[in-house]
Amino acid sequence: MPPRSPPFKSIPTNAFCLHHRPQRTRTSSRLFSSTPHHGTRLRQSMFGWLNGPGAVFKNPLPGSTNYLNAYDNKGILLRASDKPVEPKDEGAMPAPEDDAEQKPSGNGEPNIASGQPLPKESRDDLVPFPGNTQFRSEAVLSEELKDEIYRRVAIQRRSVRLVSAELGVEMARVGAVVRLKAVEESWVEKGQRLVTPYARAIMSMLPQTPYNVDAAPTPHESINDLPVHRATRSQLFLPVSESRHFTRVDAGKAFDPDLLPADERVPHPELIELEKERLASVPREERIQRQRERMDTERQRKEARETKRREVEERHVKVVIPPGARAEFRFRNVKVESVGPTGRDRNGVGARYGFPHEDRKRGQIKIPTRVE
């Protein structure tokens, strides 16, 4: 069968159409790409900013964050200059100025006189992304503050609650610092190498909460926020009479009979007692003495509760350790009836999670039918 298309015939290289001019191919001087090099306006602006206002970021300020929002379009630190700070447009990038005006100093300290301390960063200076002005970099614990937390808890044997109230750091964060510092100490004892230069470089880029022995501690965060209890996550309609004195204690019992009021569920209820005594004009020495007595009572109550828990566990839990095994087996006697009539008792076998509330189920009566 003959081919459907005629065979391709090679065309001489010197042949061209008479109606068209031959096009010259532009050879590029670069070896990695055949695309011709064009100096675009954006590229010129980028290098103009890098060699102009952006040159201050080559030598960042020691002991300070170096975000774009802290500098103006000329590379001058706003909080160190005498002129008022103008509000920046959201999403606006610093535009390069004329070459005659781009004269930043090489050390990153434009208007800071020698010997003068650098002003502290404001909220507007802690915006690392100019396109997202709602995000601000929060302060982290300094190395000195971490060491002080570990020294008070691990060495001086102070309680986590006391250290949290003294230094203004949340109890969960205090526990995390103690555990991580213990791991670091174990690594040092084993001779493992620490990435200290990397940690120092990262810490220099972030705002820090300092610790000064001679000054009062700087609070790091709010330490007495009320946690959200699981019993308060459902909807509740409770009609009461106008003459009834409805308090926070009554509100807690409306959600759950065993739910404590807000003054007792906060992480530091002792601070509320101290404030009440201060408002009642109790002398400072007496307030300190009362606080020590409350702390001793709380510690004794906690030790007694822990001792009772161990005794109950030893009576009801059977521990079997096979010979040569690296683990132990614990056996506990359980009852099926321990789940309760609703199947949600916390003493039941296993944990049931993901069970929805009845308040958003169709057909449920949500409006109260009587007033107590």
Secondary structure as UniProt FT lines:
FT   TURN            13..14
FT   TURN            18..19
FT   HELIX           41..51
FT   HELIX           53..57
FT   TURN            62..63
FT   HELIX           68..70
FT   TURN            73..74
FT   HELIX           78..80
FT   TURN            90..91
FT   TURN            99..101
FT   TURN            106..107
FT   TURN            114..115
FT   HELIX           124..126
FT   TURN            130..131
FT   TURN            133..134
FT   STRAND          140..141
FT   HELIX           143..150
FT   HELIX           151..155
FT   HELIX           160..167
FT   HELIX           171..190
FT   HELIX           196..204
FT   STRAND          208..209
FT   TURN            213..214
FT   HELIX           230..232
FT   TURN            242..243
FT   HELIX           248..255
FT   TURN            257..258
FT   HELIX           262..265
FT   HELIX           269..279
FT   TURN            280..281
FT   HELIX           284..316
FT   STRAND          317..320
FT   TURN            323..324
FT   STRAND          329..332
FT   HELIX           336..339
FT   TURN            346..347
FT   HELIX           358..360
FT   TURN            362..363
//
